[in-house]
Amino acid sequence: MGWYAMDDRCRTCGLAWRRNMEGFQLGAAAINIILTGGSLLAVMGAGVVLTYPEPPVWPLVAVVSAVAVLVAVVGYPVSYTVWLAVDLAMNPLSDIEIADADAHRVG
């Protein structure tokens, strides 16, 4: 399995990753956007504060752009997992989903 190839179920508990709920993928994408935007603000703010009063614009743009790409690409699987945790807190598993996960549990 690669970084972006996802199993249908959790390897430990058997829970199906895709809960077949309206907008589930959108929530994962929103978490990724929030994570990326937060890291952009942090890097940009730190760059301006550390180089004040003459911040070098183009090197700062290059660093911020690299962080944006890196966090967006590397952070997507993490954001998907975080969104699943948020979704489970808002919409607990039904008895059918629990039984299905138990049937597919490893070990």
C-alpha positions, 0 to 999 in steps of 0.5 A: 500500500502506498501513501495514497492507496487506501484500504477499504477498512481499518487494518486493526478494527475493521471499520469501513473508511467510507461511511457512505454519508453525504459530503464525507469526502468534502469534510476530509478536504475541508480539514486539509484546507484548514491544515494547509491554510494554518501552516501558511499563516504560521510560516508567513507570519514567522517569516515576516516577524523574523525578517522585519523591517525588510522581509525578502518578498520572493524568497518568502513567497518561495518558502510559503509556496513550498510549504503549501504544496508539501502540507497539502500533499503529505497532510491529506491522509492525516486529514482524512483520518482526523475527519473520520474521528470528527465524523464518528464523534458527531455520528456514532456508529450504528449497530449494523456498522459495528457488526460489520466492523467486528466481522472484518476485524483482524486478529 
